[in-house]
Amino acid sequence: MRRLIALDLVLTAFLAMTAYAVWTHGYVGFFEAMAANAATQLAMLDLTIVLGLFALWQWRDARERSLPFWPYAGVALLFGAAGPLAYLFHRELREVLAARAARAEGAREALA
């Protein structure tokens, strides 16, 4: 449950910062700023590599857990780390709910 709360806080903060950046610079302006100099180009390249590596891991993980891949990949293409963070939140939420259901089932069996 702690991981779920932590992911929720990080995702919410990231989305707030994303909204602020897009509101301040516009969506196209954000990419223009990322191309402004060698340092920001390196940051963009770094982000692209990390998101690509995460997508490879996420593809396999989503198949193993029967979770959707493409919605989160699409969000990643549009909003960067929001896609992976949302996927991790969904993954953790599913585990928390499954554990809760298993405990409830065990309690019902104990009462029967």
MIDOSE-1310 file (N, C-alpha, C; in nm, 2 decimals, decimal comma, always signed):
residues 112
mrrl	+0,08/-0,12/+0,00/+0,00/+0,00/+0,00/+0,09/+0,13/+0,00; +0,20/+0,12/+0,07/+0,29/+0,23/+0,07/+0,34/+0,27/-0,07; +0,37/+0,16/-0,15/+0,42/+0,19/-0,29/+0,31/+0,26/-0,37; +0,19/+0,21/-0,35/+0,07/+0,27/-0,42/+0,06/+0,42/-0,39
iald	+0,07/+0,45/-0,26/+0,06/+0,59/-0,22/+0,18/+0,67/-0,27; +0,30/+0,62/-0,27/+0,42/+0,69/-0,32/+0,40/+0,71/-0,47; +0,36/+0,61/-0,54/+0,34/+0,62/-0,69/+0,24/+0,73/-0,72; +0,13/+0,73/-0,64/+0,02/+0,83/-0,66/+0,08/+0,97/-0,64
lvlt	+0,16/+0,99/-0,53/+0,22/+1,12/-0,51/+0,31/+1,17/-0,62; +0,40/+1,07/-0,66/+0,49/+1,11/-0,77/+0,42/+1,14/-0,90; +0,32/+1,05/-0,93/+0,24/+1,07/-1,06/+0,17/+1,21/-1,05; +0,11/+1,24/-0,94/+0,03/+1,36/-0,93/+0,12/+1,48/-0,94
afla	+0,24/+1,48/-0,87/+0,33/+1,59/-0,88/+0,39/+1,60/-1,02; +0,42/+1,49/-1,09/+0,47/+1,50/-1,22/+0,36/+1,56/-1,32; +0,24/+1,51/-1,31/+0,13/+1,56/-1,39/+0,11/+1,71/-1,37; +0,12/+1,76/-1,24/+0,11/+1,90/-1,21/+0,22/+1,98/-1,28
mtay	+0,34/+1,93/-1,27/+0,46/+2,00/-1,33/+0,44/+1,99/-1,49; +0,39/+1,88/-1,54/+0,37/+1,87/-1,69/+0,27/+1,98/-1,73; +0,16/+1,99/-1,66/+0,06/+2,08/-1,69/+0,11/+2,23/-1,68; +0,19/+2,25/-1,58/+0,25/+2,39/-1,57/+0,34/+2,42/-1,69
avwt	+0,43/+2,32/-1,72/+0,52/+2,34/-1,84/+0,45/+2,36/-1,97; +0,34/+2,28/-1,99/+0,27/+2,30/-2,12/+0,19/+2,43/-2,11; +0,13/+2,47/-2,00/+0,06/+2,59/-1,99/+0,15/+2,71/-2,01; +0,28/+2,70/-1,96/+0,37/+2,81/-1,97/+0,43/+2,83/-2,11
hgyv	+0,47/+2,71/-2,17/+0,54/+2,72/-2,29/+0,46/+2,67/-2,41; +0,35/+2,60/-2,39/+0,27/+2,53/-2,49/+0,34/+2,40/-2,53; +0,26/+2,31/-2,59/+0,31/+2,18/-2,61/+0,43/+2,18/-2,71; +0,42/+2,26/-2,82/+0,53/+2,27/-2,92/+0,64/+2,35/-2,86
gffe	+0,61/+2,45/-2,78/+0,72/+2,53/-2,72/+0,80/+2,45/-2,62; +0,74/+2,35/-2,56/+0,82/+2,26/-2,47/+0,93/+2,19/-2,55; +0,89/+2,14/-2,67/+0,99/+2,07/-2,75/+1,09/+2,16/-2,81; +1,05/+2,28/-2,84/+1,14/+2,38/-2,89/+1,25/+2,42/-2,78
amaa	+1,20/+2,42/-2,65/+1,29/+2,45/-2,54/+1,39/+2,33/-2,52; +1,34/+2,21/-2,54/+1,42/+2,09/-2,53/+1,53/+2,09/-2,64; +1,51/+2,15/-2,75/+1,60/+2,15/-2,86/+1,69/+2,28/-2,86; +1,68/+2,36/-2,75/+1,75/+2,49/-2,75/+1,90/+2,48/-2,75
naat	+1,96/+2,39/-2,68/+2,11/+2,38/-2,68/+2,15/+2,24/-2,65; +2,28/+2,21/-2,65/+2,33/+2,08/-2,63/+2,29/+2,01/-2,50; +2,28/+2,09/-2,39/+2,24/+2,03/-2,26/+2,10/+1,98/-2,26; +2,01/+2,06/-2,32/+1,87/+2,02/-2,32/+1,85/+1,91/-2,43
qlam	+1,92/+1,91/-2,53/+1,92/+1,80/-2,63/+1,96/+1,67/-2,57; +2,07/+1,68/-2,48/+2,11/+1,56/-2,41/+2,01/+1,51/-2,32; +1,94/+1,60/-2,25/+1,83/+1,56/-2,16/+1,72/+1,49/-2,23; +1,69/+1,54/-2,35/+1,58/+1,48/-2,43/+1,63/+1,34/-2,48
ldlt	+1,75/+1,33/-2,52/+1,80/+1,20/-2,56/+1,80/+1,10/-2,45; +1,85/+1,15/-2,33/+1,85/+1,06/-2,21/+1,71/+1,01/-2,18; +1,61/+1,10/-2,18/+1,47/+1,07/-2,16/+1,42/+0,97/-2,26; +1,45/+0,99/-2,38/+1,41/+0,89/-2,49/+1,47/+0,75/-2,47
ivlg	+1,60/+0,75/-2,43/+1,66/+0,61/-2,41/+1,59/+0,55/-2,29; +1,57/+0,62/-2,18/+1,51/+0,56/-2,06/+1,37/+0,51/-2,09; +1,29/+0,60/-2,15/+1,15/+0,56/-2,18/+1,15/+0,44/-2,28; +1,24/+0,43/-2,37/+1,25/+0,31/-2,46/+1,28/+0,19/-2,38
lfal	+1,38/+0,19/-2,29/+1,42/+0,08/-2,21/+1,30/+0,04/-2,12; +1,23/+0,13/-2,06/+1,12/+0,10/-1,98/+1,01/+0,04/-2,06; +0,99/+0,09/-2,18/+0,88/+0,03/-2,27/+0,91/-0,12/-2,30; +1,04/-0,15/-2,32/+1,07/-0,29/-2,35/+1,04/-0,38/-2,22
wqwr	+1,07/-0,33/-2,11/+1,04/-0,41/-1,98/+0,89/-0,41/-1,96; +0,82/-0,30/-1,99/+0,68/-0,29/-1,96/+0,60/-0,38/-2,06; +0,65/-0,40/-2,18/+0,58/-0,49/-2,28/+0,58/-0,63/-2,23; +0,70/-0,68/-2,18/+0,70/-0,81/-2,12/+0,62/-0,83/-2,00
dare	+0,63/-0,73/-1,91/+0,56/-0,73/-1,78/+0,41/-0,73/-1,80; +0,36/-0,65/-1,89/+0,22/-0,63/-1,92/+0,17/-0,77/-1,98; +0,24/-0,83/-2,06/+0,20/-0,96/-2,11/+0,19/-1,06/-2,00; +0,29/-1,07/-1,91/+0,29/-1,17/-1,80/+0,18/-1,14/-1,71
rslp	+0,14/-1,02/-1,69/+0,04/-0,99/-1,59/-0,10/-0,96/-1,65; -0,11/-0,98/-1,78/-0,24/-0,95/-1,85/-0,29/-0,80/-1,83; -0,19/-0,71/-1,84/-0,22/-0,57/-1,82/-0,21/-0,50/-1,96; -0,28/-0,40/-1,98/-0,27/-0,33/-2,11/-0,14/-0,26/-2,13
fwpy	-0,08/-0,26/-2,25/+0,04/-0,19/-2,27/+0,03/-0,06/-2,35; -0,05/-0,07/-2,46/-0,06/+0,05/-2,55/-0,11/+0,18/-2,49; -0,21/+0,17/-2,40/-0,26/+0,30/-2,35/-0,14/+0,38/-2,28; -0,06/+0,30/-2,20/+0,05/+0,36/-2,12/+0,16/+0,40/-2,22
agva	+0,18/+0,33/-2,32/+0,29/+0,36/-2,42/+0,25/+0,49/-2,49; +0,12/+0,51/-2,52/+0,07/+0,63/-2,58/+0,08/+0,75/-2,49; +0,05/+0,73/-2,37/+0,07/+0,84/-2,27/+0,22/+0,88/-2,26; +0,31/+0,78/-2,26/+0,45/+0,81/-2,26/+0,50/+0,89/-2,38
llfg	+0,44/+0,86/-2,49/+0,48/+0,93/-2,61/+0,44/+1,08/-2,61; +0,32/+1,10/-2,54/+0,27/+1,24/-2,53/+0,32/+1,31/-2,41; +0,34/+1,24/-2,30/+0,37/+1,31/-2,17/+0,49/+1,25/-2,10; +0,57/+1,18/-2,16/+0,69/+1,13/-2,10/+0,67/+1,03/-1,99
aagp	+0,73/+1,05/-1,87/+0,73/+0,96/-1,76/+0,59/+0,94/-1,70; +0,49/+1,02/-1,74/+0,35/+0,99/-1,69/+0,30/+0,85/-1,73; +0,34/+0,81/-1,85/+0,30/+0,67/-1,90/+0,35/+0,56/-1,81; +0,48/+0,55/-1,79/+0,54/+0,45/-1,70/+0,49/+0,46/-1,56
layl	+0,47/+0,59/-1,51/+0,42/+0,60/-1,37/+0,28/+0,55/-1,36; +0,20/+0,58/-1,46/+0,06/+0,54/-1,46/+0,05/+0,38/-1,47; +0,14/+0,33/-1,55/+0,14/+0,18/-1,56/+0,18/+0,12/-1,42; +0,29/+0,17/-1,36/+0,33/+0,12/-1,23/+0,22/+0,13/-1,13
fhre	+0,14/+0,24/-1,13/+0,03/+0,26/-1,04/-0,07/+0,16/-1,06; -0,11/+0,13/-1,19/-0,21/+0,03/-1,23/-0,17/-0,11/-1,18; -0,04/-0,14/-1,20/+0,02/-0,27/-1,17/+0,01/-0,29/-1,01; +0,05/-0,19/-0,94/+0,05/-0,20/-0,79/-0,10/-0,20/-0,74
lrev	-0,18/-0,12/-0,80/-0,32/-0,12/-0,76/-0,39/-0,26/-0,78; -0,36/-0,32/-0,89/-0,41/-0,46/-0,91/-0,36/-0,56/-0,81; -0,23/-0,55/-0,77/-0,18/-0,64/-0,67/-0,24/-0,61/-0,53; -0,26/-0,49/-0,50/-0,32/-0,45/-0,37/-0,47/-0,51/-0,36
laar	-0,54/-0,49/-0,47/-0,68/-0,54/-0,48/-0,69/-0,69/-0,48; -0,59/-0,76/-0,54/-0,59/-0,90/-0,54/-0,56/-0,96/-0,40; -0,46/-0,89/-0,34/-0,43/-0,93/-0,20/-0,55/-0,91/-0,11; -0,62/-0,80/-0,12/-0,74/-0,78/-0,04/-0,85/-0,88/-0,06
aara	-0,87/-0,92/-0,19/-0,97/-1,02/-0,23/-0,93/-1,15/-0,17; -0,80/-1,19/-0,17/-0,76/-1,32/-0,12/-0,78/-1,32/+0,03; -0,75/-1,21/+0,10/-0,77/-1,21/+0,24/-0,92/-1,22/+0,28; -1,00/-1,15/+0,20/-1,15/-1,16/+0,22/-1,20/-1,30/+0,20
egar	-1,15/-1,37/+0,09/-1,19/-1,51/+0,06/-1,14/-1,60/+0,17; -1,02/-1,58/+0,22/-0,97/-1,66/+0,33/-1,06/-1,64/+0,46; -1,10/-1,52/+0,49/-1,18/-1,49/+0,60/-1,32/-1,56/+0,59; -1,37/-1,56/+0,47/-1,50/-1,62/+0,44/-1,49/-1,77/+0,46
eala	-1,38/-1,83/+0,41/-1,36/-1,97/+0,43/-1,35/-2,01/+0,58; -1,28/-1,93/+0,65/-1,26/-1,95/+0,79/-1,39/-1,95/+0,87; -1,48/-1,86/+0,83/-1,61/-1,85/+0,89/-1,70/-1,97/+0,85; -1,68/-2,03/+0,74/-1,77/-2,13/+0,69/-1,75/-2,27/+0,76
